[in-house]
């Protein structure tokens, strides 16, 4: 368990920095260094032409749905998802580019500086977080409906962004303009019993393919950029006992060839079992039930260590967030695992319908615990957010260790009921009209960015992403932490 000896809180403009001095008796090779808090009412750089904007215009929310460090630019990318309201409020989907100071000795982070807000467009038209029924009038027409969740940068500087509605994976130029869509395996496409595609509804309407709102939650590239891996958040809707993916722990990791844009393999990633998770919850009253195995437990991010090994962020749906602003439900799972493809079976042609067990001869990816984030936050006396979603290997530090960055998605501090009127969620649990302001003494739910110092030995075998004209290397850039925060407006 990590134990905090003391902590100091300092704030500048809109970001607070929690600096922690930690003991060295961590059970893991990663230790929490410090935390940045980004207030829920912060603004991005979307042009508002002099107006104040609003939650669905320029609120800097949810922008750690994924996280990426570009060591060649010394820049970071944060991915905003479909926006406030859970797909029922119009929102132009976007990527936030920012700089960050990382102390080359301690790994402490400071000085988050927003550099650009990049809108995602197709032939000049913006992708939108509205679900396909609301945006296109047809649940079978994906159109420009987009719920971005996974982000990676190719060696040529292009973006690969995965989406939950499809599920889909699109390639964009660095200016946010659409380039191509990868071909998604048919067994992942949500369909009803008559074989009609439906990108909006859940079970029992859809009977095969990905579960609703459980598409490609994570995406990453091999260091040379030749392979892309997309990981579903949860099992397919029909793969599990009683043909119910909510009861299964087997989700699919899909490998693509980036040259052809087609899938070449599928592997099984197994979630931690409910028995193990429930053992960490005091008593039994708050235990997860059988139908929550493949629904309330899922993955949030994946990042490549090399061609065959990855870090995966796995979590439950509990903690401080829009649905539980005070964090009343006990958190059981916020963990990073190290996984490997060696000996894993390609299950592209194998169905897991009707079973929670793997068929004879099928081997899942290997998996070992890398870091228990919940333990680290508890040990530091910090709250545990619900949606830990962004994961990136940051710069290499002076002693050969690395800064490992984890970010949260605050859902723009707006309710996500799926229909009807939505509201801002305040830290005291109050719900108010969007953009009307929280009661005195309360505030919108913030986003958090955490820095963990991770030993080089723990990341042995890590190969940094390559860039066109640069050799693939294990070299990582170290940055100086200078402190402070400011937003630079585009002119």
C-alpha positions as CSV (number, residue, x, y, z in Angstrom):
1,X,0.0,0.0,0.0
2,X,1.3,3.5,-0.8
3,X,1.2,5.8,2.2
4,X,1.4,9.6,1.9
5,X,3.7,11.2,4.5
6,X,2.3,14.7,3.6
7,X,0.7,16.5,0.8
8,X,0.6,20.1,-0.3
9,X,-2.1,21.8,-2.5
10,X,-1.4,24.7,-4.7
11,X,-3.6,26.3,-7.3
12,X,-3.1,28.7,-10.2
13,X,-5.9,30.1,-12.2
14,X,-8.0,27.0,-13.0
15,X,-5.8,24.0,-12.2
16,X,-4.9,22.8,-8.8
17,X,-1.8,20.7,-8.2
18,X,-1.7,18.1,-5.4
19,X,1.9,17.3,-4.6
20,X,2.5,14.2,-2.6
21,X,5.6,12.9,-0.8
22,X,5.3,9.1,-0.7
23,X,6.8,6.4,1.3
24,X,8.8,3.7,-0.6
25,X,6.9,0.6,0.6
26,X,4.7,0.5,-2.5
27,X,3.5,-3.0,-3.5
28,X,4.0,-2.0,-7.1
29,X,6.8,-0.6,-9.2
30,X,4.8,2.6,-9.8
31,X,4.2,5.3,-7.2
32,X,1.8,8.2,-7.3
33,X,3.7,11.5,-7.6
34,X,1.1,14.2,-7.9
35,X,-2.3,15.1,-9.2
36,X,-3.6,18.0,-11.4
37,X,-7.2,19.0,-10.9
38,X,-9.0,20.7,-13.9
39,X,-12.1,22.4,-12.8
40,X,-15.4,21.4,-14.5
41,X,-16.1,24.9,-15.7
42,X,-12.8,25.2,-17.7
43,X,-13.1,26.2,-21.3
44,X,-11.4,24.8,-24.4
45,X,-10.3,26.8,-27.5
46,X,-13.4,26.3,-29.6
47,X,-14.1,29.7,-31.4
48,X,-17.1,31.3,-29.7
49,X,-16.9,34.7,-31.5
50,X,-17.0,36.6,-28.3
51,X,-19.8,34.7,-26.6
52,X,-19.5,32.7,-23.4
53,X,-20.2,29.4,-25.1
54,X,-21.6,26.6,-22.9
55,X,-21.4,23.0,-21.9
56,X,-21.9,21.7,-25.4
57,X,-19.9,24.5,-27.1
58,X,-16.6,25.0,-25.3
59,X,-16.6,23.3,-21.9
60,X,-13.3,21.5,-21.4
61,X,-15.0,18.3,-20.2
62,X,-14.3,14.7,-20.7
63,X,-11.1,15.3,-22.5
64,X,-9.2,12.4,-20.9
65,X,-11.4,9.8,-22.5
66,X,-8.0,8.8,-23.9
67,X,-4.6,10.3,-23.5
68,X,-1.5,10.2,-25.8
69,X,2.0,11.5,-25.4
70,X,3.8,12.6,-28.6
71,X,7.5,12.6,-27.6
72,X,8.6,14.0,-30.9
73,X,6.6,17.2,-30.4
74,X,6.7,17.2,-26.6
75,X,3.0,17.5,-26.8
76,X,0.0,15.6,-25.4
77,X,-3.5,14.8,-26.8
78,X,-6.6,14.4,-24.8
79,X,-9.7,12.9,-26.5
80,X,-13.1,14.3,-25.7
81,X,-15.9,11.8,-26.1
82,X,-19.4,12.5,-27.5
83,X,-20.0,15.4,-25.3
84,X,-22.4,16.3,-22.5
85,X,-25.7,14.4,-22.1
86,X,-24.7,10.9,-23.3
87,X,-25.6,11.3,-26.9
88,X,-28.7,13.4,-26.7
89,X,-27.1,16.9,-26.9
90,X,-25.5,18.2,-30.0
91,X,-21.7,18.4,-29.7
92,X,-19.0,18.7,-32.3
93,X,-16.5,16.0,-31.4
94,X,-12.9,17.1,-30.9
95,X,-9.3,16.5,-29.8
96,X,-7.5,18.7,-27.2
97,X,-3.8,19.3,-27.8
98,X,-1.8,20.5,-24.8
99,X,1.7,20.8,-23.3
100,X,2.7,19.6,-19.9
101,X,5.8,20.1,-17.8
102,X,7.2,16.9,-16.3
103,X,9.9,17.2,-13.7
104,X,12.8,15.1,-15.0
105,X,13.8,13.9,-11.6
106,X,10.5,13.3,-9.7
107,X,8.0,12.9,-12.5
108,X,5.8,15.6,-11.0
109,X,3.5,17.2,-13.6
110,X,2.6,20.9,-13.8
111,X,1.9,23.7,-16.3
112,X,-0.9,22.2,-18.4
113,X,-1.2,24.6,-21.3
114,X,-4.0,24.0,-23.9
115,X,-2.5,24.5,-27.4
116,X,-5.3,23.7,-29.8
117,X,-8.9,22.4,-30.0
118,X,-9.0,20.2,-33.1
119,X,-12.5,19.5,-34.5
120,X,-13.1,16.2,-36.3
121,X,-14.6,16.7,-39.8
122,X,-15.6,14.8,-42.9
123,X,-15.6,16.9,-46.1
124,X,-16.0,20.0,-44.0
125,X,-18.9,18.7,-41.9
126,X,-18.3,18.1,-38.2
127,X,-18.7,14.8,-36.5
128,X,-21.3,15.0,-33.8
129,X,-21.9,13.2,-30.5
130,X,-25.6,12.9,-31.1
131,X,-26.7,9.2,-31.5
132,X,-27.6,8.1,-35.0
133,X,-31.4,8.3,-34.4
134,X,-31.2,11.9,-33.3
135,X,-28.6,13.0,-35.8
136,X,-29.6,11.0,-38.8
137,X,-33.2,9.9,-38.1
138,X,-32.2,6.3,-38.5
139,X,-30.6,3.9,-36.0
140,X,-29.0,2.0,-38.9
141,X,-27.3,5.0,-40.4
142,X,-24.1,5.8,-38.5
143,X,-23.4,8.9,-40.7
144,X,-21.4,11.5,-38.7
145,X,-22.5,10.2,-35.3
146,X,-19.3,9.7,-33.4
147,X,-18.5,8.7,-29.8
148,X,-14.6,8.9,-29.6
149,X,-13.0,6.8,-27.0
150,X,-9.5,5.6,-28.1
151,X,-6.7,7.7,-29.6
152,X,-3.3,7.0,-31.2
153,X,-0.9,8.9,-33.4
154,X,0.6,7.1,-36.5
155,X,4.3,7.5,-37.5
156,X,3.2,10.0,-40.2
157,X,1.3,12.2,-37.7
158,X,-2.2,11.0,-38.5
159,X,-4.7,10.2,-35.8
160,X,-6.4,6.9,-35.3
161,X,-9.6,7.3,-33.3
162,X,-11.9,4.6,-32.1
163,X,-15.6,5.0,-31.5
164,X,-18.3,3.2,-29.5
165,X,-21.4,3.8,-31.7
166,X,-20.2,1.7,-34.6
167,X,-18.0,0.4,-33.3
168,X,-15.6,2.1,-35.7
169,X,-12.0,3.1,-36.1
170,X,-11.2,6.1,-38.4
171,X,-8.0,7.6,-39.5
172,X,-7.8,11.4,-39.5
173,X,-5.2,13.9,-40.6
174,X,-3.5,16.0,-37.9
175,X,-5.9,18.8,-38.7
176,X,-8.9,16.6,-37.8
177,X,-10.1,15.9,-41.4
178,X,-11.3,12.4,-42.1
179,X,-9.1,10.2,-44.2
180,X,-10.5,6.6,-44.1
181,X,-12.5,4.1,-42.0
182,X,-11.1,0.7,-41.1
183,X,-13.1,-2.4,-42.0
184,X,-14.8,-3.7,-38.9
185,X,-15.3,-7.4,-38.5
186,X,-19.0,-8.4,-39.0
187,X,-19.3,-10.2,-35.7
188,X,-18.8,-6.8,-33.9
189,X,-21.6,-4.9,-35.7
190,X,-24.8,-4.6,-33.6
191,X,-27.8,-6.3,-35.2
192,X,-31.3,-7.4,-34.3
193,X,-32.7,-10.9,-34.7
194,X,-33.7,-10.1,-38.3
195,X,-30.1,-9.1,-39.2
196,X,-30.9,-5.3,-39.3
197,X,-28.1,-3.1,-38.1
198,X,-28.9,-0.9,-35.1
199,X,-26.3,1.5,-33.7
200,X,-28.5,2.9,-30.9
201,X,-30.6,0.4,-29.0
202,X,-29.4,-2.2,-26.5
203,X,-30.6,-5.7,-25.6
204,X,-33.1,-7.2,-26.2
205,X,-33.5,-5.2,-29.5
206,X,-30.0,-6.1,-30.6
207,X,-29.1,-9.8,-30.4
208,X,-25.5,-9.9,-31.8
209,X,-22.5,-7.6,-32.0
210,X,-21.1,-5.2,-29.5
211,X,-23.3,-4.1,-26.5
212,X,-24.8,-0.6,-26.6
213,X,-22.3,2.0,-25.5
214,X,-19.6,-0.7,-25.3
215,X,-17.7,-0.4,-28.5
216,X,-14.0,0.2,-29.1
217,X,-13.0,1.8,-25.8
218,X,-9.3,1.7,-26.5
219,X,-7.0,1.7,-29.5
220,X,-3.2,1.6,-29.8
221,X,-0.6,1.1,-32.5
222,X,2.5,-1.1,-32.6
223,X,5.7,1.0,-32.3
224,X,6.3,0.8,-36.0
225,X,2.7,1.7,-36.8
226,X,2.1,-1.4,-38.9
227,X,-0.5,-3.0,-36.6
228,X,-3.4,-1.4,-34.8
229,X,-5.2,-2.9,-31.9
230,X,-8.8,-2.1,-30.9
231,X,-10.2,-3.4,-27.6
232,X,-13.9,-3.6,-26.9
233,X,-15.0,-2.3,-23.5
234,X,-17.1,-5.4,-22.7
235,X,-18.1,-8.7,-24.2
236,X,-20.3,-9.0,-27.3
237,X,-24.0,-8.8,-26.4
238,X,-24.6,-12.5,-27.3
239,X,-21.4,-14.1,-26.0
240,X,-22.0,-15.5,-22.5
241,X,-24.2,-17.8,-20.7
242,X,-27.9,-17.4,-21.6
243,X,-26.6,-15.6,-24.7
244,X,-26.0,-12.6,-22.5
245,X,-22.7,-10.7,-22.7
246,X,-23.3,-9.1,-19.3
247,X,-22.5,-12.4,-17.7
248,X,-19.2,-13.0,-19.5
249,X,-15.7,-11.7,-18.8
250,X,-14.4,-12.4,-22.3
251,X,-13.9,-9.4,-24.5
252,X,-12.3,-9.1,-27.9
253,X,-9.0,-7.5,-28.8
254,X,-9.0,-7.0,-32.6
255,X,-5.7,-6.7,-34.6
256,X,-5.7,-4.6,-37.8
257,X,-3.2,-4.3,-40.6
258,X,-2.9,-0.5,-41.1
259,X,-1.7,-0.9,-44.7
260,X,-4.9,-2.6,-45.8
261,X,-7.3,-1.3,-43.1
262,X,-8.6,-4.8,-42.4
263,X,-8.6,-7.0,-39.4
264,X,-6.2,-10.0,-39.3
265,X,-6.9,-11.5,-35.8
266,X,-9.1,-11.4,-32.7
267,X,-7.9,-12.4,-29.3
268,X,-9.7,-12.8,-25.9
269,X,-9.0,-10.5,-23.0
270,X,-10.5,-11.8,-19.8
271,X,-11.8,-9.3,-17.2
272,X,-11.1,-9.9,-13.6
273,X,-13.7,-12.3,-12.1
274,X,-16.5,-11.0,-10.0
275,X,-15.4,-13.4,-7.2
276,X,-12.0,-11.6,-7.0
277,X,-13.6,-8.1,-7.3
278,X,-16.3,-8.7,-4.7
279,X,-13.6,-10.0,-2.3
280,X,-12.3,-6.4,-2.1
281,X,-15.7,-5.0,-1.1
282,X,-16.6,-5.1,2.7
283,X,-19.5,-7.3,3.4
284,X,-21.8,-8.6,0.7
285,X,-24.6,-5.9,0.4
286,X,-22.7,-4.0,-2.3
287,X,-21.4,-6.9,-4.3
288,X,-21.6,-6.9,-8.0
289,X,-24.2,-9.4,-9.4
290,X,-23.7,-11.9,-12.2
291,X,-25.2,-9.7,-14.9
292,X,-22.7,-6.9,-14.0
293,X,-19.6,-9.0,-14.8
294,X,-19.6,-7.9,-18.5
295,X,-21.4,-4.6,-18.0
296,X,-20.3,-2.8,-14.9
297,X,-16.7,-4.1,-15.2
298,X,-14.8,-3.2,-18.4
299,X,-11.7,-1.7,-19.9
300,X,-11.0,2.0,-20.5
301,X,-7.7,2.2,-22.4
302,X,-4.9,0.2,-24.0
303,X,-1.4,1.3,-24.8
304,X,1.3,-0.7,-26.5
305,X,4.6,-1.5,-24.9
306,X,6.0,-3.3,-28.0
307,X,4.6,-5.4,-30.8
308,X,3.2,-8.1,-28.4
309,X,2.8,-6.5,-24.9
310,X,0.4,-3.8,-23.7
311,X,-0.9,-2.0,-20.7
312,X,-4.7,-2.1,-20.2
313,X,-6.7,0.1,-17.8
314,X,-9.6,-2.0,-16.3
315,X,-12.2,-0.5,-14.0
316,X,-15.7,-0.8,-12.4
317,X,-18.4,1.8,-12.8
318,X,-18.2,3.2,-9.3
319,X,-16.5,6.2,-7.8
320,X,-17.0,10.0,-7.9
321,X,-18.7,11.0,-11.1
322,X,-21.9,12.3,-12.7
323,X,-24.0,9.3,-11.4
324,X,-22.5,9.4,-7.9
325,X,-21.1,12.9,-7.2
326,X,-20.2,12.0,-3.6
327,X,-18.7,8.6,-4.2
328,X,-21.1,6.7,-2.0
329,X,-20.7,3.2,-3.5
330,X,-17.5,1.2,-2.6
331,X,-15.0,1.1,-5.4
332,X,-13.5,-2.3,-6.1
333,X,-11.6,-2.1,-9.4
334,X,-9.4,0.6,-10.9
335,X,-6.4,-1.3,-12.2
336,X,-3.7,-1.4,-14.9
337,X,-2.8,-4.8,-16.2
338,X,0.1,-5.9,-18.4
339,X,-1.0,-8.3,-21.1
340,X,0.8,-10.3,-23.8
341,X,-0.2,-11.9,-27.1
342,X,2.3,-14.8,-27.0
343,X,0.4,-18.1,-27.3
344,X,-3.0,-16.3,-27.5
345,X,-5.4,-17.9,-29.8
346,X,-6.9,-16.1,-32.9
347,X,-10.7,-16.4,-32.3
348,X,-11.8,-14.6,-35.4
349,X,-13.8,-17.6,-36.4
350,X,-14.8,-18.9,-33.0
351,X,-18.1,-18.0,-31.3
352,X,-18.5,-17.8,-27.5
353,X,-22.3,-17.7,-27.7
354,X,-23.9,-19.4,-24.8
355,X,-20.8,-19.8,-22.6
356,X,-18.7,-17.9,-20.2
357,X,-15.9,-20.4,-20.5
358,X,-13.3,-20.5,-23.3
359,X,-13.6,-23.5,-25.7
360,X,-11.0,-26.2,-25.5
361,X,-7.8,-25.2,-27.2
362,X,-8.5,-21.4,-26.8
363,X,-5.9,-19.4,-24.8
364,X,-6.6,-15.9,-23.8
365,X,-4.0,-13.1,-23.7
366,X,-1.6,-13.4,-20.7
367,X,-2.4,-10.9,-17.9
368,X,-0.7,-9.7,-14.8
369,X,-1.4,-6.9,-12.4
370,X,0.8,-3.8,-13.1
371,X,-0.8,-1.2,-10.8
372,X,-3.8,-0.9,-8.5
373,X,-4.7,2.8,-9.0
374,X,-7.5,2.7,-6.3
375,X,-5.0,1.5,-3.7
376,X,-2.6,4.3,-4.7
377,X,-5.3,7.0,-4.4
378,X,-6.6,5.6,-1.1
379,X,-3.1,5.6,0.3
380,X,-2.7,9.2,-0.7
381,X,-6.0,10.2,0.9
382,X,-7.6,11.2,-2.4
383,X,-11.0,10.5,-3.8
384,X,-11.4,7.8,-6.4
385,X,-13.1,9.0,-9.6
386,X,-15.5,6.7,-11.5
387,X,-14.1,7.1,-15.0
388,X,-10.4,6.6,-15.1
389,X,-10.1,6.4,-18.9
390,X,-6.9,8.0,-20.3
391,X,-3.5,6.1,-20.1
392,X,-0.2,7.2,-21.6
393,X,3.5,6.4,-21.1
394,X,5.1,9.8,-20.7
395,X,8.7,10.9,-20.9
396,X,11.6,9.0,-19.6
397,X,13.1,10.5,-16.4
398,X,16.7,11.1,-15.5
399,X,17.0,7.8,-13.5
400,X,15.6,5.7,-16.4
401,X,12.1,5.5,-14.9
402,X,9.0,6.9,-16.8
403,X,6.1,9.1,-16.0
404,X,3.0,7.1,-16.4
405,X,-0.1,9.3,-16.9
406,X,-3.7,8.5,-16.1
407,X,-6.6,10.8,-16.8
408,X,-10.3,10.9,-15.9
409,X,-13.5,11.6,-18.0
410,X,-15.9,13.7,-16.0
411,X,-18.7,13.4,-18.6
412,X,-18.7,17.2,-18.8
413,X,-20.3,17.1,-15.3
414,X,-23.7,16.6,-17.0
415,X,-26.2,13.8,-16.5
416,X,-26.4,11.0,-19.0
417,X,-29.9,9.5,-18.8
418,X,-30.1,8.8,-22.5
419,X,-33.3,10.8,-23.1
420,X,-35.1,13.9,-22.0
421,X,-33.7,17.0,-20.3
422,X,-30.2,16.8,-19.0
423,X,-28.7,18.8,-16.1
424,X,-25.4,19.9,-14.7
425,X,-24.2,17.8,-11.8
426,X,-22.6,19.6,-8.9
427,X,-20.2,18.2,-6.4
428,X,-22.8,18.2,-3.6
429,X,-25.1,16.0,-5.6
430,X,-27.3,18.9,-6.7
431,X,-28.6,18.9,-10.3
432,X,-29.1,22.3,-11.9
433,X,-30.1,23.6,-15.3
434,X,-27.1,23.4,-17.6
435,X,-24.8,26.5,-17.4
436,X,-26.9,28.0,-14.6
437,X,-24.2,27.6,-12.0
438,X,-23.9,25.4,-8.9
439,X,-25.1,26.4,-5.5
440,X,-22.7,28.3,-3.2
441,X,-20.0,26.0,-1.8
442,X,-20.5,23.5,-4.6
443,X,-18.9,23.2,-8.1
444,X,-19.0,21.2,-11.3
445,X,-17.2,17.8,-11.1
446,X,-13.6,18.3,-12.2
447,X,-11.3,16.2,-14.3
448,X,-8.0,14.8,-12.9
449,X,-4.6,14.0,-14.3
450,X,-2.3,11.7,-12.3
451,X,1.4,11.1,-12.6
452,X,2.9,7.8,-11.5
453,X,6.6,7.2,-11.5
454,X,7.2,3.8,-13.0
455,X,10.6,2.0,-12.9
456,X,12.4,1.2,-16.1
457,X,12.6,-2.5,-15.0
458,X,8.8,-2.6,-14.8
459,X,8.6,-1.3,-18.4
460,X,11.4,-3.5,-19.7
461,X,10.8,-4.2,-23.3
462,X,9.1,-0.9,-23.9
463,X,9.6,0.5,-27.4
464,X,8.7,4.1,-28.1
465,X,6.4,4.8,-31.1
466,X,8.3,5.6,-34.3
467,X,7.9,8.6,-36.5
468,X,8.4,8.9,-40.3
469,X,12.1,9.5,-40.8
470,X,13.0,8.4,-37.2
471,X,14.0,4.9,-36.2
472,X,11.9,3.0,-33.6
473,X,13.7,3.5,-30.3
474,X,13.4,2.9,-26.6
475,X,14.5,6.6,-26.1
476,X,12.1,8.8,-24.1
477,X,12.3,12.5,-23.8
478,X,12.5,14.1,-20.3
479,X,10.8,17.5,-19.6
480,X,11.4,20.0,-16.9
481,X,8.5,20.8,-14.6
482,X,8.1,24.5,-14.3
483,X,4.6,24.8,-12.7
484,X,1.7,27.2,-13.5
485,X,-1.2,26.9,-15.8
486,X,-2.5,29.1,-18.6
487,X,-4.7,28.9,-21.6
488,X,-3.5,30.3,-24.9
489,X,-6.3,31.6,-27.1
490,X,-6.1,31.2,-30.8
491,X,-6.1,34.4,-32.7
